[in-house]
Amino acid sequence: MKDSKMATAEKKERQSRGNVNINKDRCKGCGFCVEFCPTHALRFSEDFNALGYHYPVRLEEAACTGCDQCGAFCPDFAIFGYRYKSHT
């Protein structure tokens, strides 16, 4: 019984609570979004955008909480986070 509760808790923990939208063509590679993400869900892409900058990408879906810290610090409005509606 205890193992099934732990498995359920782990599964619930891994589900994504939010998402992040990235407009890679607006990004100027300042790194604020990557630096200030509280869950460290972002990293820089190895690819370049049309302006010649590395843009952020999400590491894994479950890591993002949708807190929008990335959007709050982005000076170019190139990224924003949003939370999913709760299904409880």
PDB file of N, CA, C and O in Angstrom:
ATOM      1  N   MET A   1       0.826  -1.202   0.000  1.00  0.00           N
ATOM      2  CA  MET A   1       0.000   0.000   0.000  1.00  0.00           C
ATOM      3  C   MET A   1       0.869   1.265   0.000  1.00  0.00           C
ATOM      4  O   MET A   1       0.590   2.221  -0.722  1.00  0.00           O
ATOM      5  N   LYS A   2       1.902   1.252   0.803  1.00  0.00           N
ATOM      6  CA  LYS A   2       2.784   2.418   0.903  1.00  0.00           C
ATOM      7  C   LYS A   2       3.483   2.693  -0.429  1.00  0.00           C
ATOM      8  O   LYS A   2       3.639   3.848  -0.823  1.00  0.00           O
ATOM      9  N   ASP A   3       3.904   1.626  -1.125  1.00  0.00           N
ATOM     10  CA  ASP A   3       4.575   1.795  -2.414  1.00  0.00           C
ATOM     11  C   ASP A   3       3.662   2.421  -3.459  1.00  0.00           C
ATOM     12  O   ASP A   3       4.107   3.250  -4.252  1.00  0.00           O
ATOM     13  N   SER A   4       2.392   2.037  -3.468  1.00  0.00           N
ATOM     14  CA  SER A   4       1.470   2.603  -4.453  1.00  0.00           C
ATOM     15  C   SER A   4       1.214   4.083  -4.180  1.00  0.00           C
ATOM     16  O   SER A   4       1.043   4.859  -5.120  1.00  0.00           O
ATOM     17  N   LYS A   5       1.185   4.484  -2.912  1.00  0.00           N
ATOM     18  CA  LYS A   5       1.026   5.901  -2.575  1.00  0.00           C
ATOM     19  C   LYS A   5       2.239   6.694  -3.025  1.00  0.00           C
ATOM     20  O   LYS A   5       2.108   7.811  -3.526  1.00  0.00           O
ATOM     21  N   MET A   6       3.424   6.114  -2.846  1.00  0.00           N
ATOM     22  CA  MET A   6       4.646   6.795  -3.267  1.00  0.00           C
ATOM     23  C   MET A   6       4.690   6.928  -4.784  1.00  0.00           C
ATOM     24  O   MET A   6       5.095   7.966  -5.308  1.00  0.00           O
ATOM     25  N   ALA A   7       4.272   5.877  -5.493  1.00  0.00           N
ATOM     26  CA  ALA A   7       4.263   5.913  -6.953  1.00  0.00           C
ATOM     27  C   ALA A   7       3.282   6.975  -7.456  1.00  0.00           C
ATOM     28  O   ALA A   7       3.570   7.695  -8.412  1.00  0.00           O
ATOM     29  N   THR A   8       2.121   7.063  -6.801  1.00  0.00           N
ATOM     30  CA  THR A   8       1.135   8.071  -7.181  1.00  0.00           C
ATOM     31  C   THR A   8       1.672   9.470  -6.924  1.00  0.00           C
ATOM     32  O   THR A   8       1.486  10.366  -7.747  1.00  0.00           O
ATOM     33  N   ALA A   9       2.335   9.665  -5.794  1.00  0.00           N
ATOM     34  CA  ALA A   9       2.916  10.964  -5.468  1.00  0.00           C
ATOM     35  C   ALA A   9       3.996  11.353  -6.470  1.00  0.00           C
ATOM     36  O   ALA A   9       4.063  12.508  -6.890  1.00  0.00           O
ATOM     37  N   GLU A  10       4.843  10.401  -6.856  1.00  0.00           N
ATOM     38  CA  GLU A  10       5.892  10.681  -7.835  1.00  0.00           C
ATOM     39  C   GLU A  10       5.294  11.038  -9.187  1.00  0.00           C
ATOM     40  O   GLU A  10       5.762  11.959  -9.857  1.00  0.00           O
ATOM     41  N   LYS A  11       4.253  10.304  -9.586  1.00  0.00           N
ATOM     42  CA  LYS A  11       3.605  10.566 -10.865  1.00  0.00           C
ATOM     43  C   LYS A  11       2.978  11.956 -10.865  1.00  0.00           C
ATOM     44  O   LYS A  11       3.085  12.690 -11.847  1.00  0.00           O
ATOM     45  N   LYS A  12       2.324  12.314  -9.758  1.00  0.00           N
ATOM     46  CA  LYS A  12       1.704  13.624  -9.641  1.00  0.00           C
ATOM     47  C   LYS A  12       2.764  14.724  -9.681  1.00  0.00           C
ATOM     48  O   LYS A  12       2.553  15.778 -10.281  1.00  0.00           O
ATOM     49  N   GLU A  13       3.895  14.472  -9.044  1.00  0.00           N
ATOM     50  CA  GLU A  13       4.981  15.435  -8.982  1.00  0.00           C
ATOM     51  C   GLU A  13       5.569  15.713 -10.368  1.00  0.00           C
ATOM     52  O   GLU A  13       5.989  16.836 -10.645  1.00  0.00           O
ATOM     53  N   ARG A  14       5.602  14.716 -11.227  1.00  0.00           N
ATOM     54  CA  ARG A  14       6.209  14.850 -12.553  1.00  0.00           C
ATOM     55  C   ARG A  14       5.297  15.511 -13.570  1.00  0.00           C
ATOM     56  O   ARG A  14       5.763  15.931 -14.629  1.00  0.00           O
ATOM     57  N   GLN A  15       4.012  15.611 -13.275  1.00  0.00           N
ATOM     58  CA  GLN A  15       3.094  16.236 -14.218  1.00  0.00           C
ATOM     59  C   GLN A  15       3.372  17.726 -14.291  1.00  0.00           C
ATOM     60  O   GLN A  15       3.651  18.375 -13.283  1.00  0.00           O
ATOM     61  N   SER A  16       3.291  18.242 -15.472  1.00  0.00           N
ATOM     62  CA  SER A  16       3.544  19.663 -15.681  1.00  0.00           C
ATOM     63  C   SER A  16       2.403  20.487 -15.093  1.00  0.00           C
ATOM     64  O   SER A  16       1.228  20.158 -15.260  1.00  0.00           O
ATOM     65  N   ARG A  17       2.768  21.557 -14.406  1.00  0.00           N
ATOM     66  CA  ARG A  17       1.763  22.465 -13.850  1.00  0.00           C
ATOM     67  C   ARG A  17       1.606  23.707 -14.712  1.00  0.00           C
ATOM     68  O   ARG A  17       0.701  24.511 -14.488  1.00  0.00           O
ATOM     69  N   GLY A  18       2.478  23.865 -15.691  1.00  0.00           N
ATOM     70  CA  GLY A  18       2.406  25.037 -16.556  1.00  0.00           C
ATOM     71  C   GLY A  18       3.264  24.861 -17.782  1.00  0.00           C
ATOM     72  O   GLY A  18       3.841  23.800 -18.021  1.00  0.00           O
ATOM     73  N   ASN A  19       3.335  25.921 -18.549  1.00  0.00           N
ATOM     74  CA  ASN A  19       4.101  25.881 -19.786  1.00  0.00           C
ATOM     75  C   ASN A  19       4.696  27.265 -20.029  1.00  0.00           C
ATOM     76  O   ASN A  19       4.345  28.236 -19.360  1.00  0.00           O
ATOM     77  N   VAL A  20       5.577  27.328 -20.973  1.00  0.00           N
ATOM     78  CA  VAL A  20       6.220  28.587 -21.327  1.00  0.00           C
ATOM     79  C   VAL A  20       6.156  28.746 -22.847  1.00  0.00           C
ATOM     80  O   VAL A  20       6.435  27.808 -23.594  1.00  0.00           O
ATOM     81  N   ASN A  21       5.788  29.935 -23.285  1.00  0.00           N
ATOM     82  CA  ASN A  21       5.797  30.262 -24.713  1.00  0.00           C
ATOM     83  C   ASN A  21       7.018  31.115 -24.994  1.00  0.00           C
ATOM     84  O   ASN A  21       7.282  32.095 -24.298  1.00  0.00           O
ATOM     85  N   ILE A  22       7.758  30.732 -26.022  1.00  0.00           N
ATOM     86  CA  ILE A  22       8.994  31.427 -26.371  1.00  0.00           C
ATOM     87  C   ILE A  22       8.889  31.922 -27.809  1.00  0.00           C
ATOM     88  O   ILE A  22       8.666  31.137 -28.731  1.00  0.00           O
ATOM     89  N   ASN A  23       9.049  33.214 -27.989  1.00  0.00           N
ATOM     90  CA  ASN A  23       9.107  33.792 -29.327  1.00  0.00           C
ATOM     91  C   ASN A  23      10.593  33.965 -29.647  1.00  0.00           C
ATOM     92  O   ASN A  23      11.187  35.005 -29.362  1.00  0.00           O
ATOM     93  N   LYS A  24      11.171  32.939 -30.238  1.00  0.00           N
ATOM     94  CA  LYS A  24      12.628  32.925 -30.436  1.00  0.00           C
ATOM     95  C   LYS A  24      13.129  34.066 -31.321  1.00  0.00           C
ATOM     96  O   LYS A  24      14.283  34.476 -31.196  1.00  0.00           O
ATOM     97  N   ASP A  25      12.289  34.579 -32.204  1.00  0.00           N
ATOM     98  CA  ASP A  25      12.730  35.645 -33.094  1.00  0.00           C
ATOM     99  C   ASP A  25      12.811  37.010 -32.402  1.00  0.00           C
ATOM    100  O   ASP A  25      13.455  37.924 -32.916  1.00  0.00           O
ATOM    101  N   ARG A  26      12.166  37.156 -31.247  1.00  0.00           N
ATOM    102  CA  ARG A  26      12.256  38.411 -30.483  1.00  0.00           C
ATOM    103  C   ARG A  26      13.417  38.400 -29.498  1.00  0.00           C
ATOM    104  O   ARG A  26      13.849  39.455 -29.034  1.00  0.00           O
ATOM    105  N   CYS A  27      13.916  37.230 -29.180  1.00  0.00           N
ATOM    106  CA  CYS A  27      14.938  37.065 -28.142  1.00  0.00           C
ATOM    107  C   CYS A  27      16.268  37.680 -28.559  1.00  0.00           C
ATOM    108  O   CYS A  27      16.713  37.528 -29.696  1.00  0.00           O
ATOM    109  N   LYS A  28      16.896  38.384 -27.606  1.00  0.00           N
ATOM    110  CA  LYS A  28      18.222  38.956 -27.830  1.00  0.00           C
ATOM    111  C   LYS A  28      19.277  38.288 -26.960  1.00  0.00           C
ATOM    112  O   LYS A  28      20.384  38.806 -26.812  1.00  0.00           O
ATOM    113  N   GLY A  29      18.933  37.132 -26.380  1.00  0.00           N
ATOM    114  CA  GLY A  29      19.911  36.323 -25.662  1.00  0.00           C
ATOM    115  C   GLY A  29      20.451  36.910 -24.375  1.00  0.00           C
ATOM    116  O   GLY A  29      21.587  36.617 -24.002  1.00  0.00           O
ATOM    117  N   CYS A  30      19.672  37.732 -23.681  1.00  0.00           N
ATOM    118  CA  CYS A  30      20.178  38.369 -22.456  1.00  0.00           C
ATOM    119  C   CYS A  30      20.386  37.363 -21.322  1.00  0.00           C
ATOM    120  O   CYS A  30      21.261  37.557 -20.479  1.00  0.00           O
ATOM    121  N   GLY A  31      19.596  36.296 -21.295  1.00  0.00           N
ATOM    122  CA  GLY A  31      19.763  35.259 -20.290  1.00  0.00           C
ATOM    123  C   GLY A  31      19.002  35.470 -19.000  1.00  0.00           C
ATOM    124  O   GLY A  31      19.116  34.650 -18.089  1.00  0.00           O
ATOM    125  N   PHE A  32      18.225  36.543 -18.886  1.00  0.00           N
ATOM    126  CA  PHE A  32      17.471  36.786 -17.653  1.00  0.00           C
ATOM    127  C   PHE A  32      16.490  35.654 -17.374  1.00  0.00           C
ATOM    128  O   PHE A  32      16.351  35.228 -16.227  1.00  0.00           O
ATOM    129  N   CYS A  33      15.819  35.170 -18.389  1.00  0.00           N
ATOM    130  CA  CYS A  33      14.836  34.099 -18.194  1.00  0.00           C
ATOM    131  C   CYS A  33      15.498  32.836 -17.654  1.00  0.00           C
ATOM    132  O   CYS A  33      14.972  32.190 -16.748  1.00  0.00           O
ATOM    133  N   VAL A  34      16.640  32.491 -18.209  1.00  0.00           N
ATOM    134  CA  VAL A  34      17.374  31.298 -17.766  1.00  0.00           C
ATOM    135  C   VAL A  34      17.880  31.489 -16.337  1.00  0.00           C
ATOM    136  O   VAL A  34      17.788  30.580 -15.512  1.00  0.00           O
ATOM    137  N   GLU A  35      18.404  32.658 -16.058  1.00  0.00           N
ATOM    138  CA  GLU A  35      18.981  32.953 -14.738  1.00  0.00           C
ATOM    139  C   GLU A  35      17.935  32.982 -13.625  1.00  0.00           C
ATOM    140  O   GLU A  35      18.188  32.481 -12.529  1.00  0.00           O
ATOM    141  N   PHE A  36      16.768  33.560 -13.891  1.00  0.00           N
ATOM    142  CA  PHE A  36      15.780  33.765 -12.844  1.00  0.00           C
ATOM    143  C   PHE A  36      14.681  32.707 -12.779  1.00  0.00           C
ATOM    144  O   PHE A  36      13.762  32.838 -11.970  1.00  0.00           O
ATOM    145  N   CYS A  37      14.747  31.678 -13.594  1.00  0.00           N
ATOM    146  CA  CYS A  37      13.761  30.594 -13.528  1.00  0.00           C
ATOM    147  C   CYS A  37      13.948  29.831 -12.212  1.00  0.00           C
ATOM    148  O   CYS A  37      15.004  29.234 -12.003  1.00  0.00           O
ATOM    149  N   PRO A  38      12.951  29.835 -11.322  1.00  0.00           N
ATOM    150  CA  PRO A  38      13.122  29.192 -10.025  1.00  0.00           C
ATOM    151  C   PRO A  38      13.234  27.672 -10.094  1.00  0.00           C
ATOM    152  O   PRO A  38      13.779  27.055  -9.179  1.00  0.00           O
ATOM    153  N   THR A  39      12.729  27.060 -11.161  1.00  0.00           N
ATOM    154  CA  THR A  39      12.818  25.598 -11.283  1.00  0.00           C
ATOM    155  C   THR A  39      13.919  25.160 -12.247  1.00  0.00           C
ATOM    156  O   THR A  39      14.081  23.967 -12.505  1.00  0.00           O
ATOM    157  N   HIS A  40      14.666  26.112 -12.775  1.00  0.00           N
ATOM    158  CA  HIS A  40      15.749  25.827 -13.729  1.00  0.00           C
ATOM    159  C   HIS A  40      15.243  24.999 -14.909  1.00  0.00           C
ATOM    160  O   HIS A  40      15.876  24.032 -15.334  1.00  0.00           O
ATOM    161  N   ALA A  41      14.085  25.409 -15.424  1.00  0.00           N
ATOM    162  CA  ALA A  41      13.438  24.690 -16.519  1.00  0.00           C
ATOM    163  C   ALA A  41      13.919  25.144 -17.893  1.00  0.00           C
ATOM    164  O   ALA A  41      13.547  24.546 -18.903  1.00  0.00           O
ATOM    165  N   LEU A  42      14.742  26.195 -17.947  1.00  0.00           N
ATOM    166  CA  LEU A  42      15.180  26.741 -19.228  1.00  0.00           C
ATOM    167  C   LEU A  42      16.689  26.631 -19.394  1.00  0.00           C
ATOM    168  O   LEU A  42      17.445  26.628 -18.422  1.00  0.00           O
ATOM    169  N   ARG A  43      17.098  26.543 -20.632  1.00  0.00           N
ATOM    170  CA  ARG A  43      18.518  26.613 -20.993  1.00  0.00           C
ATOM    171  C   ARG A  43      18.584  27.280 -22.355  1.00  0.00           C
ATOM    172  O   ARG A  43      17.565  27.430 -23.030  1.00  0.00           O
ATOM    173  N   PHE A  44      19.776  27.679 -22.758  1.00  0.00           N
ATOM    174  CA  PHE A  44      19.934  28.264 -24.080  1.00  0.00           C
ATOM    175  C   PHE A  44      20.026  27.182 -25.138  1.00  0.00           C
ATOM    176  O   PHE A  44      20.661  26.147 -24.931  1.00  0.00           O
ATOM    177  N   SER A  45      19.397  27.424 -26.256  1.00  0.00           N
ATOM    178  CA  SER A  45      19.483  26.531 -27.405  1.00  0.00           C
ATOM    179  C   SER A  45      20.877  26.652 -28.016  1.00  0.00           C
ATOM    180  O   SER A  45      21.540  27.679 -27.868  1.00  0.00           O
ATOM    181  N   GLU A  46      21.300  25.631 -28.682  1.00  0.00           N
ATOM    182  CA  GLU A  46      22.560  25.701 -29.418  1.00  0.00           C
ATOM    183  C   GLU A  46      22.359  26.371 -30.772  1.00  0.00           C
ATOM    184  O   GLU A  46      23.322  26.770 -31.426  1.00  0.00           O
ATOM    185  N   ASP A  47      21.110  26.489 -31.185  1.00  0.00           N
ATOM    186  CA  ASP A  47      20.777  27.142 -32.453  1.00  0.00           C
ATOM    187  C   ASP A  47      20.718  28.648 -32.277  1.00  0.00           C
ATOM    188  O   ASP A  47      20.649  29.149 -31.155  1.00  0.00           O
ATOM    189  N   PHE A  48      20.745  29.362 -33.382  1.00  0.00           N
ATOM    190  CA  PHE A  48      20.643  30.812 -33.392  1.00  0.00           C
ATOM    191  C   PHE A  48      19.309  31.231 -33.992  1.00  0.00           C
ATOM    192  O   PHE A  48      18.767  30.542 -34.856  1.00  0.00           O
ATOM    193  N   ASN A  49      18.780  32.363 -33.532  1.00  0.00           N
ATOM    194  CA  ASN A  49      17.575  32.902 -34.157  1.00  0.00           C
ATOM    195  C   ASN A  49      17.975  33.808 -35.326  1.00  0.00           C
ATOM    196  O   ASN A  49      19.155  33.893 -35.665  1.00  0.00           O
ATOM    197  N   ALA A  50      17.008  34.479 -35.940  1.00  0.00           N
ATOM    198  CA  ALA A  50      17.274  35.327 -37.108  1.00  0.00           C
ATOM    199  C   ALA A  50      18.179  36.515 -36.771  1.00  0.00           C
ATOM    200  O   ALA A  50      18.838  37.065 -37.653  1.00  0.00           O
ATOM    201  N   LEU A  51      18.210  36.911 -35.491  1.00  0.00           N
ATOM    202  CA  LEU A  51      19.060  38.030 -35.067  1.00  0.00           C
ATOM    203  C   LEU A  51      20.476  37.585 -34.701  1.00  0.00           C
ATOM    204  O   LEU A  51      21.346  38.415 -34.436  1.00  0.00           O
ATOM    205  N   GLY A  52      20.698  36.282 -34.687  1.00  0.00           N
ATOM    206  CA  GLY A  52      22.021  35.765 -34.375  1.00  0.00           C
ATOM    207  C   GLY A  52      22.260  35.453 -32.909  1.00  0.00           C
ATOM    208  O   GLY A  52      23.408  35.315 -32.488  1.00  0.00           O
ATOM    209  N   TYR A  53      21.192  35.339 -32.121  1.00  0.00           N
ATOM    210  CA  TYR A  53      21.311  35.059 -30.692  1.00  0.00           C
ATOM    211  C   TYR A  53      20.847  33.644 -30.373  1.00  0.00           C
ATOM    212  O   TYR A  53      19.992  33.083 -31.059  1.00  0.00           O
ATOM    213  N   HIS A  54      21.426  33.083 -29.322  1.00  0.00           N
ATOM    214  CA  HIS A  54      20.905  31.834 -28.774  1.00  0.00           C
ATOM    215  C   HIS A  54      19.638  32.184 -27.998  1.00  0.00           C
ATOM    216  O   HIS A  54      19.628  33.148 -27.232  1.00  0.00           O
ATOM    217  N   TYR A  55      18.596  31.430 -28.185  1.00  0.00           N
ATOM    218  CA  TYR A  55      17.325  31.682 -27.521  1.00  0.00           C
ATOM    219  C   TYR A  55      17.067  30.574 -26.493  1.00  0.00           C
ATOM    220  O   TYR A  55      17.663  29.501 -26.591  1.00  0.00           O
ATOM    221  N   PRO A  56      16.197  30.812 -25.518  1.00  0.00           N
ATOM    222  CA  PRO A  56      15.943  29.796 -24.498  1.00  0.00           C
ATOM    223  C   PRO A  56      15.025  28.694 -25.015  1.00  0.00           C
ATOM    224  O   PRO A  56      14.192  28.915 -25.893  1.00  0.00           O
ATOM    225  N   VAL A  57      15.196  27.522 -24.458  1.00  0.00           N
ATOM    226  CA  VAL A  57      14.304  26.392 -24.699  1.00  0.00           C
ATOM    227  C   VAL A  57      14.016  25.739 -23.344  1.00  0.00           C
ATOM    228  O   VAL A  57      14.801  25.859 -22.403  1.00  0.00           O
ATOM    229  N   ARG A  58      12.906  25.066 -23.268  1.00  0.00           N
ATOM    230  CA  ARG A  58      12.520  24.380 -22.041  1.00  0.00           C
ATOM    231  C   ARG A  58      13.241  23.049 -21.958  1.00  0.00           C
ATOM    232  O   ARG A  58      13.325  22.328 -22.953  1.00  0.00           O
ATOM    233  N   LEU A  59      13.761  22.713 -20.792  1.00  0.00           N
ATOM    234  CA  LEU A  59      14.478  21.456 -20.614  1.00  0.00           C
ATOM    235  C   LEU A  59      13.549  20.258 -20.676  1.00  0.00           C
ATOM    236  O   LEU A  59      13.741  19.361 -21.496  1.00  0.00           O
ATOM    237  N   GLU A  60      12.549  20.239 -19.818  1.00  0.00           N
ATOM    238  CA  GLU A  60      11.576  19.162 -19.833  1.00  0.00           C
ATOM    239  C   GLU A  60      10.228  19.717 -19.410  1.00  0.00           C
ATOM    240  O   GLU A  60      10.157  20.664 -18.628  1.00  0.00           O
ATOM    241  N   GLU A  61       9.175  19.133 -19.921  1.00  0.00           N
ATOM    242  CA  GLU A  61       7.835  19.675 -19.713  1.00  0.00           C
ATOM    243  C   GLU A  61       7.464  19.762 -18.239  1.00  0.00           C
ATOM    244  O   GLU A  61       6.890  20.761 -17.805  1.00  0.00           O
ATOM    245  N   ALA A  62       7.780  18.741 -17.473  1.00  0.00           N
ATOM    246  CA  ALA A  62       7.366  18.701 -16.073  1.00  0.00           C
ATOM    247  C   ALA A  62       8.080  19.727 -15.207  1.00  0.00           C
ATOM    248  O   ALA A  62       7.615  20.021 -14.106  1.00  0.00           O
ATOM    249  N   ALA A  63       9.185  20.276 -15.666  1.00  0.00           N
ATOM    250  CA  ALA A  63       9.948  21.219 -14.851  1.00  0.00           C
ATOM    251  C   ALA A  63       9.279  22.584 -14.751  1.00  0.00           C
ATOM    252  O   ALA A  63       9.466  23.274 -13.749  1.00  0.00           O
ATOM    253  N   CYS A  64       8.520  22.992 -15.735  1.00  0.00           N
ATOM    254  CA  CYS A  64       7.912  24.326 -15.749  1.00  0.00           C
ATOM    255  C   CYS A  64       6.655  24.357 -14.892  1.00  0.00           C
ATOM    256  O   CYS A  64       5.781  23.500 -15.024  1.00  0.00           O
ATOM    257  N   THR A  65       6.569  25.354 -14.012  1.00  0.00           N
ATOM    258  CA  THR A  65       5.380  25.537 -13.172  1.00  0.00           C
ATOM    259  C   THR A  65       4.457  26.607 -13.714  1.00  0.00           C
ATOM    260  O   THR A  65       3.346  26.773 -13.210  1.00  0.00           O
ATOM    261  N   GLY A  66       4.887  27.334 -14.726  1.00  0.00           N
ATOM    262  CA  GLY A  66       4.082  28.398 -15.295  1.00  0.00           C
ATOM    263  C   GLY A  66       4.047  29.653 -14.443  1.00  0.00           C
ATOM    264  O   GLY A  66       3.092  30.426 -14.519  1.00  0.00           O
ATOM    265  N   CYS A  67       5.062  29.863 -13.643  1.00  0.00           N
ATOM    266  CA  CYS A  67       5.083  30.994 -12.702  1.00  0.00           C
ATOM    267  C   CYS A  67       5.251  32.340 -13.393  1.00  0.00           C
ATOM    268  O   CYS A  67       4.892  33.364 -12.811  1.00  0.00           O
ATOM    269  N   ASP A  68       5.770  32.377 -14.585  1.00  0.00           N
ATOM    270  CA  ASP A  68       5.999  33.563 -15.403  1.00  0.00           C
ATOM    271  C   ASP A  68       7.107  34.469 -14.876  1.00  0.00           C
ATOM    272  O   ASP A  68       7.119  35.660 -15.184  1.00  0.00           O
ATOM    273  N   GLN A  69       8.032  33.935 -14.094  1.00  0.00           N
ATOM    274  CA  GLN A  69       9.204  34.711 -13.706  1.00  0.00           C
ATOM    275  C   GLN A  69      10.021  35.066 -14.947  1.00  0.00           C
ATOM    276  O   GLN A  69      10.589  36.155 -15.031  1.00  0.00           O
ATOM    277  N   CYS A  70      10.077  34.158 -15.894  1.00  0.00           N
ATOM    278  CA  CYS A  70      10.815  34.402 -17.136  1.00  0.00           C
ATOM    279  C   CYS A  70      10.254  35.616 -17.860  1.00  0.00           C
ATOM    280  O   CYS A  70      11.008  36.471 -18.325  1.00  0.00           O
ATOM    281  N   GLY A  71       8.939  35.691 -17.954  1.00  0.00           N
ATOM    282  CA  GLY A  71       8.297  36.808 -18.626  1.00  0.00           C
ATOM    283  C   GLY A  71       8.441  38.115 -17.871  1.00  0.00           C
ATOM    284  O   GLY A  71       8.523  39.184 -18.477  1.00  0.00           O
ATOM    285  N   ALA A  72       8.473  38.032 -16.561  1.00  0.00           N
ATOM    286  CA  ALA A  72       8.602  39.238 -15.742  1.00  0.00           C
ATOM    287  C   ALA A  72       9.959  39.916 -15.941  1.00  0.00           C
ATOM    288  O   ALA A  72      10.061  41.140 -15.856  1.00  0.00           O
ATOM    289  N   PHE A  73      10.992  39.126 -16.204  1.00  0.00           N
ATOM    290  CA  PHE A  73      12.336  39.676 -16.347  1.00  0.00           C
ATOM    291  C   PHE A  73      12.757  39.921 -17.791  1.00  0.00           C
ATOM    292  O   PHE A  73      13.783  40.561 -18.025  1.00  0.00           O
ATOM    293  N   CYS A  74      11.994  39.430 -18.765  1.00  0.00           N
ATOM    294  CA  CYS A  74      12.380  39.567 -20.171  1.00  0.00           C
ATOM    295  C   CYS A  74      12.164  41.003 -20.660  1.00  0.00           C
ATOM    296  O   CYS A  74      11.026  41.470 -20.693  1.00  0.00           O
ATOM    297  N   PRO A  75      13.230  41.710 -21.039  1.00  0.00           N
ATOM    298  CA  PRO A  75      13.081  43.088 -21.500  1.00  0.00           C
ATOM    299  C   PRO A  75      12.498  43.194 -22.915  1.00  0.00           C
ATOM    300  O   PRO A  75      12.097  44.279 -23.337  1.00  0.00           O
ATOM    301  N   ASP A  76      12.451  42.090 -23.640  1.00  0.00           N
ATOM    302  CA  ASP A  76      11.973  42.106 -25.022  1.00  0.00           C
ATOM    303  C   ASP A  76      10.623  41.431 -25.212  1.00  0.00           C
ATOM    304  O   ASP A  76      10.161  41.278 -26.343  1.00  0.00           O
ATOM    305  N   PHE A  77       9.980  41.021 -24.107  1.00  0.00           N
ATOM    306  CA  PHE A  77       8.673  40.358 -24.168  1.00  0.00           C
ATOM    307  C   PHE A  77       8.706  39.159 -25.115  1.00  0.00           C
ATOM    308  O   PHE A  77       7.779  38.937 -25.894  1.00  0.00           O
ATOM    309  N   ALA A  78       9.783  38.400 -25.031  1.00  0.00           N
ATOM    310  CA  ALA A  78       9.968  37.261 -25.923  1.00  0.00           C
ATOM    311  C   ALA A  78       9.540  35.940 -25.291  1.00  0.00           C
ATOM    312  O   ALA A  78       9.554  34.903 -25.954  1.00  0.00           O
ATOM    313  N   ILE A  79       9.160  35.970 -24.019  1.00  0.00           N
ATOM    314  CA  ILE A  79       8.829  34.740 -23.319  1.00  0.00           C
ATOM    315  C   ILE A  79       7.791  35.028 -22.239  1.00  0.00           C
ATOM    316  O   ILE A  79       7.804  36.095 -21.625  1.00  0.00           O
ATOM    317  N   PHE A  80       6.893  34.071 -22.012  1.00  0.00           N
ATOM    318  CA  PHE A  80       5.979  34.184 -20.880  1.00  0.00           C
ATOM    319  C   PHE A  80       5.519  32.792 -20.470  1.00  0.00           C
ATOM    320  O   PHE A  80       5.413  31.882 -21.293  1.00  0.00           O
ATOM    321  N   GLY A  81       5.256  32.655 -19.202  1.00  0.00           N
ATOM    322  CA  GLY A  81       4.776  31.394 -18.661  1.00  0.00           C
ATOM    323  C   GLY A  81       3.319  31.502 -18.281  1.00  0.00           C
ATOM    324  O   GLY A  81       2.817  32.591 -18.003  1.00  0.00           O
ATOM    325  N   TYR A  82       2.642  30.367 -18.269  1.00  0.00           N
ATOM    326  CA  TYR A  82       1.245  30.327 -17.839  1.00  0.00           C
ATOM    327  C   TYR A  82       0.977  28.986 -17.171  1.00  0.00           C
ATOM    328  O   TYR A  82       1.580  27.969 -17.514  1.00  0.00           O
ATOM    329  N   ARG A  83       0.066  29.010 -16.217  1.00  0.00           N
ATOM    330  CA  ARG A  83      -0.298  27.801 -15.465  1.00  0.00           C
ATOM    331  C   ARG A  83      -1.517  27.150 -16.065  1.00  0.00           C
ATOM    332  O   ARG A  83      -2.420  27.812 -16.575  1.00  0.00           O
ATOM    333  N   TYR A  84      -1.520  25.821 -15.991  1.00  0.00           N
ATOM    334  CA  TYR A  84      -2.689  25.056 -16.422  1.00  0.00           C
ATOM    335  C   TYR A  84      -3.765  25.152 -15.349  1.00  0.00           C
ATOM    336  O   TYR A  84      -3.461  25.322 -14.169  1.00  0.00           O
ATOM    337  N   LYS A  85      -5.005  25.043 -15.756  1.00  0.00           N
ATOM    338  CA  LYS A  85      -6.095  24.990 -14.782  1.00  0.00           C
ATOM    339  C   LYS A  85      -5.995  23.672 -14.039  1.00  0.00           C
ATOM    340  O   LYS A  85      -5.676  22.639 -14.627  1.00  0.00           O
ATOM    341  N   SER A  86      -6.265  23.712 -12.762  1.00  0.00           N
ATOM    342  CA  SER A  86      -6.161  22.524 -11.914  1.00  0.00           C
ATOM    343  C   SER A  86      -7.301  21.555 -12.229  1.00  0.00           C
ATOM    344  O   SER A  86      -8.442  21.968 -12.436  1.00  0.00           O
ATOM    345  N   HIS A  87      -6.977  20.271 -12.263  1.00  0.00           N
ATOM    346  CA  HIS A  87      -7.970  19.231 -12.546  1.00  0.00           C
ATOM    347  C   HIS A  87      -8.190  18.371 -11.317  1.00  0.00           C
ATOM    348  O   HIS A  87      -8.179  17.143 -11.409  1.00  0.00           O
ATOM    349  N   THR A  88      -8.390  19.006 -10.154  1.00  0.00           N
ATOM    350  CA  THR A  88      -8.599  18.242  -8.921  1.00  0.00           C
ATOM    351  C   THR A  88     -10.034  18.068  -8.602  1.00  0.00           C
ATOM    352  O   THR A  88     -10.371  17.447  -7.594  1.00  0.00           O
TER     353      THR A  88
END
